[in-house]
Every structure is written in structure tokens, then in C-alpha cells.
């Protein structure tokens, strides 16, 4: 068990945009829930926001998940009506600790 497991106090759904053949030579695209994961949702620091602004990213939340969670750029993490779009994922300098996920929260439509 990771040293940070006790800090992961939320259960998030991981959704991915999946393409499937439609049988007529084309594709159908839809959001599909691929897993759930424990997580901790945090606010980025002012410095992190400045760096994100410089690269024209809208970093609103930093989410920490267990190491090895299958989360990719472009996925959505959902908590009830809240939707977080994954901008990037990073492993810490000490492998096997956690996965850091930079996200932008989108307002529900």
C-alpha cells in the first residue's frame, strides 16, 4: 500500500472517449466509464497557475490518485455532477507513490 493511500478520500469515475466501428465503415464515438479510482482533489498553487497560464492551459485542480491508475490525457474524472478534464499526468520523483493529474473543471451543461 502506498504511503499516501490514507489521503485519497474521494471516489472518482474515470471516463474515456471510445471509438467503435459502426459496421458501415465508419466510427461511433461515445464517453464510456472505464474505471473508478480513489483520489484527493486539491487546488493548484499560485505558481502552478502562472506556469499553466503561460502555456495557455486552464489548470483549476490537481488530483492525486494511486500509482498505476489508468488515467490519460483527455479523460474525464467525474464526481457526481462535477467533471474534471485531464490536461496531463505526472509521476513523482519517487516511483510507486502516487499519480498527479492536472485538470480543468468544466461546468455541467
N, C-alpha and C positions, 0 to 999 in steps of 0.2 A: 504494500500500500504506500502511496506517495506521502511525502511529508506534508503536503498541502491539502490532502483529501478532506480534512475536517473543516476547511474553509469553504468548500464547494457546497453552498447552501441552497441552490436553486436547481430545478429540473427543467432543462430546455429541450425542445424538439428541434431536430436538425432536418431541414427541408432542402431538397436539391431539384434543380430544373433538369428533368429527364426527357430525352428524345427517344421515341419508339417508332418503328416502322408502321405506317398506316395500311399496308397491304396493297397500296396502289402506286408504289414507287416514291411516295413522299414520307414525311415525318409528322408525328404529333408531339407537341411539347406540352408538358404539364409539371406543376410542382408536386413532388412526392415526398412524404415523410420517410426518411431513411433510417433514423435512429433517435434516441433520446440520450442526453448526457447530463451529468451533474456539472454545475458551473457556479462561478462567482461573477457578478456584474459590478464593474467599477467605473468611475468617471476618469477620463484621461487628465493628466496634469496640464497646467497651462503651457508648459514647454512642449509637451506632446502635441497639443492642439496647434501650436505655432508651426511645428515641423509638418504636420498634416496639411495645414493651410498652404504652406509653401509648395506642396505637391498637388494642390487643388483637391485634396481628399476631405471629406466631411466626417472626421473622427468624432463620434459622440460618446462611445462607450468602449471600454476594454473589458473583455470577458475572458476569464481563466477557466480552462477545462482540464480534465485528466490528460496526462501524456498519452499519446496514441489515439486520441479521439479522431474519428474520421470526419474532419471539418475542412472544407476547401474554400478558396476564394470564390465568391459568387453564391455560396449557400446562404440560406436564411436560418437564423436561430429564432425560435418563437417561444414566447412566454405569455400564454393567454392571448390577449389582443395585441400585445407588443411584438413588433417584428424588427429584428436586427439583421442588416445585410452585412455579410462578411467581406471586409476590404482586404485583409491579409492575415496570415497566421505566422507565428514565430515560436520557435523552441527556445527555452532559456539557455544560458551558458552552461548550466549543469543538466545534462540529459536525464530524462526519466522523471523530471519534476512536475511539469505542467505544460500546457499549450496555451499561448497567449493569442487571443483572437481580437483584432481591431475591427470595430463595427460602426456602422451608421444606423441609428434608429430611424425607421420610417413610420410616419403617421398612418394609421389604418385608413383604407379608402372606403 
